[in-house]
Amino acid sequence: MSNNDLEQGRDIAARVEAFVRETVIPYEKDPRAESHGPTDELVAEMRNKARAAGLLTPHIPGGTGHVSHRATSLILQAAGLSPLGPVALNVMAPDEGNIYMLGQVANDAQKEHFLKPMIAGTARSAFFMTEPAEDGGAGADPSMIQTTATQDGNHWIINGRKAFITGAVGASVGIIMAKTDAGDGKVAATMFLIDLPHPAITVERVLETIDSSMPGGHSILKIDNLRVSADAILGEPHQGFKYAQVRLSPARLTHCMRWLGACRRAHEIACAYAVKRHAFGKPLIDHEGVGFMLADNLIELKQAELMIDWCASILDTGALGTTESSMAKVAVSEALFRIADRCVQVLGGTGVSGDTPVEQIFREVRAFRIYDGPTEVHKWSLAKKIKREVLNPA
């Protein structure tokens, strides 16, 4: 990665931060920011303003050429200063991760039909992988996938149920992960690209969840005899797990980036409150218990920033960064939760109300400890790596 790229990232990030603070933050009290995320009307309104400012999908300047992961980090942290920022700028999950994967794997026709509108911010996407626990389906263990795709001539028939599918309601692009038979007796999966909505896909219900920033919320869906042509396959048949790895590490890290920005905002609000609010004859910040909480925040915000930058530098070498992204995801998600929790505590009653975005940021970050792999799964994976290395030293 060149210094020019990082400088470009800093420039874009500065413009993004100004846009979020001046244009996006005033929308936080808009009634269209609902419990299942901002409405399509609100998303379009904010994106039109981002487009006019030349900041829509800012990490892909001009609609082509993804900036480096380190530069992306600066941009997404700035976008994350408001829960609405990533949506307004078209850098939200799952679209940001889906855009990255399609850019790496999709063929030219698929890029034209599916990827181009996503980069332009006129289409939202959904990634159909997770499945209901009551069905014994895939969650943190993708090998448990129950949804099947069976070949029928030059077509495939897909059946199954999916759970916690973010943004499925209102999405126009779907990426379905289904189990396929590669003929070797091993569990294999294939990814399929489809246009949404589709009559063979039914939304059973939209879940009531702890978070509320992602358009369309999180749905449970049924896929009933969905028939697609072989042209719908993303990449090659039976390579779905491989392509998921292409998406996985960068998507884990961009979650860290966005929510680091959110926790910086929460810390700003908590600091301003602690300086202004008095109790027992002096400002809250002069009480050691409060001052030390904010000092701990400052330390952990910097540690999270450095962890993200380190992992991003690994990804910028072209490495998959599976281990590094697991480490970063655990360290950052756990630190951000502590930071958000302290901000709520410093704000007292105000912290548990909707008067500031701190209570929403706290909820969002709590969910982040589960999204893209629970902390415990990442630690288990790291422990397995430690065991392998001890038993089989290089």
C-alpha positions as CSV (number, residue, x, y, z in Angstrom):
1,M,0.0,0.0,0.0
2,S,1.4,3.4,-1.0
3,N,1.5,6.5,1.2
4,N,-0.7,8.2,-1.5
5,D,-3.4,5.6,-0.8
6,L,-3.3,6.3,3.0
7,E,-3.3,10.0,2.3
8,Q,-6.3,9.6,0.1
9,G,-8.0,7.6,2.9
10,R,-7.4,10.4,5.3
11,D,-8.8,13.0,2.9
12,I,-11.9,11.0,2.3
13,A,-12.3,10.3,6.0
14,A,-12.2,13.9,6.9
15,R,-14.9,14.7,4.4
16,V,-17.0,11.8,5.6
17,E,-16.7,12.9,9.2
18,A,-17.8,16.4,8.3
19,F,-20.8,15.0,6.3
20,V,-21.8,12.7,9.1
21,R,-21.6,15.4,11.8
22,E,-23.4,18.1,9.8
23,T,-25.9,16.1,7.7
24,V,-26.4,12.6,9.1
25,I,-26.5,13.2,12.8
26,P,-29.6,15.5,12.6
27,Y,-31.5,12.5,11.1
28,E,-31.0,10.4,14.3
29,K,-34.3,11.7,15.7
30,D,-36.2,11.2,12.5
31,P,-39.3,9.0,13.0
32,R,-38.3,7.0,9.9
33,A,-35.4,5.6,11.9
34,E,-37.5,2.7,13.1
35,S,-36.8,-0.3,15.3
36,H,-36.0,-2.5,12.3
37,G,-33.7,0.1,10.9
38,P,-34.2,3.3,8.8
39,T,-37.0,3.1,6.2
40,D,-36.2,2.9,2.5
41,E,-37.4,6.4,2.2
42,L,-35.0,7.7,4.8
43,V,-32.1,5.6,3.3
44,A,-32.8,7.1,-0.2
45,E,-33.0,10.6,1.2
46,M,-29.7,10.4,3.0
47,R,-28.0,8.7,0.1
48,N,-29.1,11.4,-2.3
49,K,-27.3,13.9,0.0
50,A,-24.2,11.7,0.2
51,R,-24.2,11.3,-3.6
52,A,-24.5,15.1,-4.1
53,A,-21.5,15.5,-1.7
54,G,-19.5,13.0,-3.7
55,L,-19.3,10.6,-0.7
56,L,-21.5,7.7,-1.6
57,T,-19.6,4.4,-1.3
58,P,-16.5,6.5,-0.5
59,H,-14.1,3.6,-0.1
60,I,-14.6,2.8,-3.8
61,P,-13.8,6.2,-5.4
62,G,-15.4,6.7,-8.8
63,G,-17.2,3.4,-8.5
64,T,-14.1,1.4,-9.2
65,G,-10.9,0.5,-7.3
66,H,-11.4,-0.4,-3.7
67,V,-8.9,1.6,-1.5
68,S,-6.6,-0.3,0.9
69,H,-8.0,-1.9,4.0
70,R,-6.0,0.6,6.1
71,A,-7.5,3.5,4.2
72,T,-10.9,1.9,4.4
73,S,-10.5,1.8,8.2
74,L,-10.2,5.6,8.4
75,I,-13.3,6.1,6.2
76,L,-15.5,3.6,8.0
77,Q,-14.6,4.8,11.4
78,A,-15.7,8.3,10.4
79,A,-18.9,6.8,8.9
80,G,-19.6,5.0,12.2
81,L,-19.8,8.2,14.2
82,S,-23.6,7.9,13.7
83,P,-25.6,4.7,13.7
84,L,-27.1,6.1,10.4
85,G,-23.7,7.0,8.9
86,P,-22.8,3.6,7.3
87,V,-26.3,3.4,5.8
88,A,-26.2,6.9,4.5
89,L,-22.8,6.4,2.9
90,N,-23.5,2.9,1.6
91,V,-20.7,1.2,3.7
92,M,-23.0,-0.7,6.0
93,A,-23.2,-4.5,6.6
94,P,-24.0,-6.7,4.9
95,D,-23.7,-4.7,1.7
96,E,-20.1,-3.6,2.2
97,G,-18.9,-7.2,2.7
98,N,-21.1,-8.4,-0.2
99,I,-19.7,-5.7,-2.5
100,Y,-16.1,-6.7,-1.6
101,M,-16.8,-10.4,-2.2
102,L,-18.6,-9.8,-5.6
103,G,-15.7,-7.6,-6.6
104,Q,-13.3,-10.6,-6.0
105,V,-15.4,-13.5,-7.3
106,A,-18.3,-12.4,-9.6
107,N,-18.0,-12.6,-13.4
108,D,-18.4,-9.6,-15.6
109,A,-22.1,-10.2,-16.3
110,Q,-22.8,-10.6,-12.6
111,K,-20.9,-7.5,-11.7
112,E,-22.9,-5.5,-14.3
113,H,-26.2,-6.8,-13.1
114,F,-25.7,-7.1,-9.3
115,L,-22.6,-5.3,-8.2
116,K,-22.9,-2.1,-10.2
117,P,-26.2,-1.1,-8.6
118,M,-24.9,-2.0,-5.1
119,I,-21.9,0.3,-5.5
120,A,-24.2,3.0,-6.9
121,G,-26.3,2.7,-3.7
122,T,-29.5,2.0,-5.6
123,A,-29.7,-1.7,-4.5
124,R,-29.4,-3.4,-1.1
125,S,-28.3,-7.0,-0.6
126,A,-28.8,-9.9,1.8
127,F,-26.5,-12.8,2.5
128,F,-28.5,-16.0,3.1
129,M,-26.2,-18.2,5.2
130,T,-27.3,-18.5,8.9
131,E,-30.1,-21.0,9.6
132,P,-32.6,-21.6,12.4
133,A,-31.2,-23.3,15.5
134,E,-34.4,-25.4,15.9
135,D,-33.7,-26.9,12.5
136,G,-30.1,-27.8,13.5
137,G,-28.9,-25.4,10.9
138,A,-25.7,-23.5,10.4
139,G,-24.7,-20.7,12.7
140,A,-21.2,-20.2,13.9
141,D,-20.5,-23.7,12.4
142,P,-21.1,-23.4,8.7
143,S,-20.6,-27.1,8.1
144,M,-24.0,-27.6,9.7
145,I,-25.7,-26.1,6.7
146,Q,-29.1,-27.7,6.0
147,T,-30.3,-25.7,3.0
148,T,-29.8,-27.8,-0.2
149,A,-29.2,-27.0,-3.9
150,T,-29.8,-30.0,-6.2
151,Q,-28.8,-30.0,-9.8
152,D,-31.5,-30.5,-12.4
153,G,-29.9,-30.3,-15.9
154,N,-28.7,-26.8,-16.3
155,H,-30.6,-25.6,-13.3
156,W,-30.5,-25.9,-9.5
157,I,-33.4,-26.4,-7.1
158,I,-32.8,-24.7,-3.7
159,N,-34.8,-25.6,-0.5
160,G,-34.3,-24.6,3.1
161,R,-34.9,-22.1,5.8
162,K,-32.6,-19.2,6.7
163,A,-32.5,-17.2,9.9
164,F,-31.2,-13.7,11.0
165,I,-30.9,-12.6,7.4
166,T,-30.0,-9.0,7.6
167,G,-31.7,-6.6,5.2
168,A,-33.7,-9.3,3.4
169,V,-36.8,-7.1,3.5
170,G,-36.3,-4.5,0.8
171,A,-33.2,-6.1,-0.7
172,S,-33.0,-6.5,-4.4
173,V,-29.8,-8.7,-4.4
174,G,-29.6,-12.1,-2.7
175,I,-26.6,-14.3,-2.1
176,I,-27.7,-17.8,-1.1
177,M,-25.4,-20.3,0.5
178,A,-26.6,-23.9,0.0
179,K,-25.2,-27.4,0.5
180,T,-24.3,-29.1,-2.7
181,D,-22.9,-32.6,-3.5
182,A,-19.4,-32.4,-5.0
183,G,-19.3,-36.2,-5.2
184,D,-16.5,-36.7,-2.7
185,G,-18.5,-37.3,0.4
186,K,-17.5,-34.0,2.0
187,V,-19.7,-31.2,3.0
188,A,-19.6,-28.6,0.2
189,A,-21.5,-25.4,-0.5
190,T,-22.3,-23.3,-3.5
191,M,-23.3,-19.6,-3.6
192,F,-26.1,-18.4,-5.8
193,L,-26.9,-14.8,-6.9
194,I,-30.6,-14.0,-7.3
195,D,-32.9,-11.1,-7.9
196,L,-35.1,-10.2,-5.0
197,P,-38.0,-10.3,-4.1
198,H,-38.7,-13.8,-5.4
199,P,-42.0,-15.7,-5.1
200,A,-40.1,-18.9,-3.9
201,I,-38.7,-17.0,-0.9
202,T,-41.1,-16.2,1.9
203,V,-40.3,-14.0,4.9
204,E,-41.8,-15.9,7.8
205,R,-41.1,-13.0,10.3
206,V,-38.8,-10.1,11.0
207,L,-37.2,-10.7,14.4
208,E,-37.3,-8.2,17.3
209,T,-33.7,-7.7,18.1
210,I,-31.4,-5.7,20.4
211,D,-30.1,-3.6,17.5
212,S,-31.9,-1.2,15.2
213,S,-29.6,0.3,12.7
214,M,-29.8,-2.0,9.7
215,P,-32.5,-1.5,7.1
216,G,-34.9,-4.3,6.8
217,G,-34.0,-5.8,10.2
218,H,-33.2,-9.5,10.5
219,S,-35.6,-12.0,9.0
220,I,-36.4,-15.7,9.1
221,L,-37.2,-16.9,5.6
222,K,-38.3,-20.1,3.8
223,I,-36.9,-21.0,0.4
224,D,-39.3,-23.3,-1.3
225,N,-38.2,-25.0,-4.6
226,L,-36.3,-21.9,-5.8
227,R,-35.2,-22.8,-9.4
228,V,-32.2,-20.9,-10.8
229,S,-30.0,-21.5,-13.8
230,A,-26.3,-22.4,-13.6
231,D,-25.6,-18.8,-14.5
232,A,-26.7,-17.8,-11.0
233,I,-23.7,-19.6,-9.4
234,L,-21.2,-17.2,-7.9
235,G,-17.8,-18.4,-8.9
236,E,-17.5,-22.1,-9.2
237,P,-19.9,-24.9,-7.9
238,H,-19.0,-26.3,-4.4
239,Q,-16.6,-23.5,-3.6
240,G,-19.0,-21.6,-1.3
241,F,-16.9,-22.1,1.9
242,K,-13.8,-20.8,0.1
243,Y,-15.6,-17.7,-1.1
244,A,-17.0,-17.1,2.3
245,Q,-13.4,-16.9,3.6
246,V,-12.7,-14.2,1.0
247,R,-15.5,-12.2,2.6
248,L,-15.0,-13.2,6.2
249,S,-11.9,-11.5,7.4
250,P,-12.5,-8.1,5.8
251,A,-16.1,-8.1,6.9
252,R,-15.1,-8.9,10.5
253,L,-12.7,-6.0,10.4
254,T,-15.1,-3.5,8.8
255,H,-17.5,-4.2,11.7
256,C,-14.7,-3.3,14.0
257,M,-14.1,0.0,12.1
258,R,-17.7,1.2,12.1
259,W,-18.4,0.4,15.7
260,L,-15.1,2.0,16.8
261,G,-16.4,5.2,15.2
262,A,-19.7,4.7,17.1
263,C,-17.9,4.3,20.4
264,R,-15.8,7.4,19.8
265,R,-19.0,9.3,19.5
266,A,-20.4,7.8,22.7
267,H,-17.1,8.7,24.5
268,E,-17.4,12.3,23.2
269,I,-20.9,12.5,24.6
270,A,-19.9,11.0,27.9
271,C,-16.9,13.3,28.3
272,A,-19.0,16.4,27.5
273,Y,-21.6,15.3,30.1
274,A,-19.0,14.6,32.7
275,V,-17.5,18.0,32.4
276,K,-20.8,19.8,32.4
277,R,-22.7,17.8,35.0
278,H,-22.1,18.5,38.7
279,A,-22.6,16.3,41.7
280,F,-21.4,16.7,45.3
281,G,-19.9,20.1,44.7
282,K,-17.8,19.4,41.6
283,P,-18.0,18.2,37.9
284,L,-18.5,14.5,37.5
285,I,-15.1,14.2,35.8
286,D,-13.4,15.4,39.0
287,H,-14.8,12.4,40.8
288,E,-12.1,9.7,40.5
289,G,-14.6,6.9,39.7
290,V,-15.9,8.8,36.6
291,G,-12.6,10.2,35.5
292,F,-11.0,6.8,35.6
293,M,-13.8,5.3,33.5
294,L,-13.2,7.9,30.8
295,A,-9.4,7.4,31.1
296,D,-9.9,3.7,30.5
297,N,-12.1,4.5,27.5
298,L,-9.3,6.6,26.0
299,I,-6.8,3.8,26.5
300,E,-9.1,1.1,25.0
301,L,-10.1,3.3,22.0
302,K,-6.5,3.6,21.0
303,Q,-5.8,-0.1,21.6
304,A,-8.8,-0.9,19.3
305,E,-7.6,1.5,16.7
306,L,-4.1,0.0,16.7
307,M,-5.5,-3.6,16.5
308,I,-7.6,-2.7,13.5
309,D,-4.8,-1.0,11.7
310,W,-2.5,-4.0,12.4
311,C,-5.0,-6.5,11.0
312,A,-5.8,-4.2,8.0
313,S,-2.0,-4.1,7.2
314,I,-2.0,-7.9,7.1
315,L,-5.0,-8.0,4.7
316,D,-3.3,-5.4,2.5
317,T,-0.5,-7.9,1.9
318,G,-3.1,-10.2,0.2
319,A,-3.1,-12.7,3.0
320,L,-6.5,-14.1,4.1
321,G,-5.8,-12.9,7.7
322,T,-8.1,-15.5,9.3
323,T,-6.2,-15.7,12.5
324,E,-5.4,-12.0,12.7
325,S,-9.0,-11.0,12.1
326,S,-10.2,-13.4,14.8
327,M,-7.8,-11.8,17.2
328,A,-8.9,-8.3,16.2
329,K,-12.6,-9.2,16.3
330,V,-12.4,-10.5,19.8
331,A,-10.2,-7.7,21.2
332,V,-12.1,-4.9,19.5
333,S,-15.7,-6.1,20.2
334,E,-15.0,-6.8,23.8
335,A,-13.2,-3.5,24.3
336,L,-15.9,-1.5,22.6
337,F,-18.6,-3.2,24.7
338,R,-16.7,-2.1,27.8
339,I,-16.3,1.4,26.4
340,A,-20.0,1.7,25.6
341,D,-21.0,0.4,29.0
342,R,-18.9,3.0,30.7
343,C,-20.5,5.7,28.6
344,V,-23.9,4.6,29.7
345,Q,-22.7,4.5,33.3
346,V,-21.2,8.0,33.2
347,L,-24.5,9.4,31.7
348,G,-26.6,7.8,34.4
349,G,-30.3,8.1,33.7
350,T,-29.6,9.9,30.5
351,G,-27.5,6.9,29.3
352,V,-30.4,4.5,29.4
353,S,-32.8,6.9,27.6
354,G,-33.1,7.8,23.9
355,D,-32.0,11.4,24.6
356,T,-28.6,10.5,23.2
357,P,-27.4,7.8,20.8
358,V,-25.3,6.2,23.5
359,E,-28.0,3.7,24.5
360,Q,-28.4,2.6,20.9
361,I,-24.6,2.3,20.5
362,F,-24.5,0.2,23.6
363,R,-27.2,-2.1,22.1
364,E,-25.5,-2.3,18.8
365,V,-22.1,-3.1,20.3
366,R,-23.6,-5.8,22.5
367,A,-24.8,-7.6,19.4
368,F,-21.4,-7.1,17.7
369,R,-19.9,-9.6,20.3
370,I,-22.0,-12.2,18.5
371,Y,-22.1,-11.1,14.9
372,D,-19.4,-12.6,12.6
373,G,-18.6,-15.2,15.1
374,P,-19.1,-15.1,18.9
375,T,-16.1,-14.3,21.0
376,E,-16.0,-17.8,22.3
377,V,-15.9,-19.4,18.8
378,H,-12.9,-17.2,17.8
379,K,-11.1,-18.1,21.0
380,W,-11.8,-21.8,20.4
381,S,-10.4,-21.4,16.9
382,L,-7.3,-19.7,18.2
383,A,-6.8,-22.3,20.8
384,K,-6.9,-25.0,18.2
385,K,-4.2,-23.1,16.3
386,I,-2.0,-22.9,19.4
387,K,-2.4,-26.7,19.9
388,R,-1.4,-27.4,16.3
389,E,1.6,-25.3,16.5
390,V,2.8,-26.8,19.8
391,L,2.3,-30.3,18.6
392,N,3.7,-29.7,15.1
393,P,6.4,-26.9,15.4
394,A,7.7,-25.6,12.1
